[in-house]
Amino acid sequence: MPKKQHETSRTAVERCPLIPNTNVANTLRRPQVKAVLDRLFAAAAHDDETPDWLRPGLSWETATAQERADASEATYMPISRKGGELLYILVRARRPKTVVEFGTSYGISAIYLVAAIADNGIGHVVSTELNGAKVLAARANLEEARLAECVTILLGDARTTLKDIPGPIDFVLLDGWKDLCLPLLRSLESRLAVGALVVADDINLPSLSGYLDYVRDPSNGYVSVAFPVEDGMEISCWTGERGVR
Ligand SMILES: C[S@@+](CC[C@H](N)C(=O)[O-])C[C@H]1O[C@@H](n2cnc3c(N)ncnc32)[C@H](O)[C@@H]1O
C-alpha cells in the first residue's frame, strides 16, 4: 500500500499505535478523554495546597523533594485547561518524537501531551513523578482515557529517572518543584534537539525566577517568551548555540 504523502518511512516505523483505529482528528474531543479531564479538573478544584507533613517540624524550605511530594499527595496542582490546550498546540506543531515531562501528578498535563502525540501519529511521552500513589493514579487515568500506549510514567526523582532518557529530546514540560526546574533543564540540555521547546508552568511564582533569568539570557542558548495563560507559561526554544547575545 503506498504511503500517505506526508508520511516518511521514519514516521511509519515510529507512529503511535493509537492512531490507526481512530478517525477523530482531535483526541481531546474524544468522549473518554473529555470525561477523564472533566473528572480530574473537578477534583483539582478542591485542592488545598497546605502540605500535609508526614513528620512534625517540616516546612517547604527544609523538606526534601520527596517529603514535599508525599505531603502533597492529595493535591493535583494541575496546569489550567488553557495551558493544556497550549501544550496540545505546541506538540501538534513541533511533532516531537521524544517528550519529557517533569512532574506528572495525577496526569492532567500528560493527557494533553499524549493526545497531541496520538494525533500526530508519532512520538512518546516520558513523564516522571516522585509520589507512588500519584504514579498509580496517573497510569489509571491515562488507561481510562485510552491514551496509555504512548506514555511511560516513571516513579522516582526526575534528577535520577531522566538521566538515561536518550536524546534527542524534542519537547520538555517542566512542572515539578520550581527550585528544581533549572538544575533539571541543565541536566537535559546536552540531549536537547536543536529547536527543542521547553515549557515551564507557573512563571508568576518567585521560586521560578532563577530559571527565568537563565532561559531569558540569550547567551545561554534560548529564545524565550512568557505566554499569558493562567499563571503564565514560559516557552523557550533551544537554539543549540551558546554565547551569542
Ligand atoms: C505542579 S504538580 C504537576 C502537575 C501536572 N503537571 C499536571 O498538570 O497535572 C508537581 C508534581 O511534581 C512532582 N515532583 C516534584 N519534584 C519532583 C521530582 N524531583 N521528581 C519527580 N516528580 C517531582 C510532585 O510530586 C507533584 O506531583
The ligand as an ORCA input file, in Angstrom:
! r2SCAN-3c Opt
* xyz 0 1
  C       2.511     21.010     39.884
  S       2.418     19.294     40.111
  C       2.363     18.676     38.455
  C       1.038     18.845     37.801
  C       0.919     18.114     36.489
  N       1.954     18.505     35.566
  C      -0.440     18.392     35.880
  O      -0.586     19.398     35.190
  O      -1.360     17.607     36.150
  C       4.072     18.926     40.547
  C       4.350     17.465     40.722
  O       5.749     17.267     40.566
  C       6.149     16.231     41.422
  N       7.597     16.393     41.641
  C       8.203     17.405     42.285
  N       9.532     17.242     42.291
  C       9.786     16.088     41.642
  C      10.965     15.384     41.322
  N      12.165     15.817     41.716
  N      10.859     14.257     40.585
  C       9.647     13.806     40.195
  N       8.485     14.415     40.487
  C       8.545     15.553     41.201
  C       5.320     16.463     42.681
  O       5.216     15.312     43.479
  C       3.994     16.930     42.094
  O       3.076     15.865     41.979
*
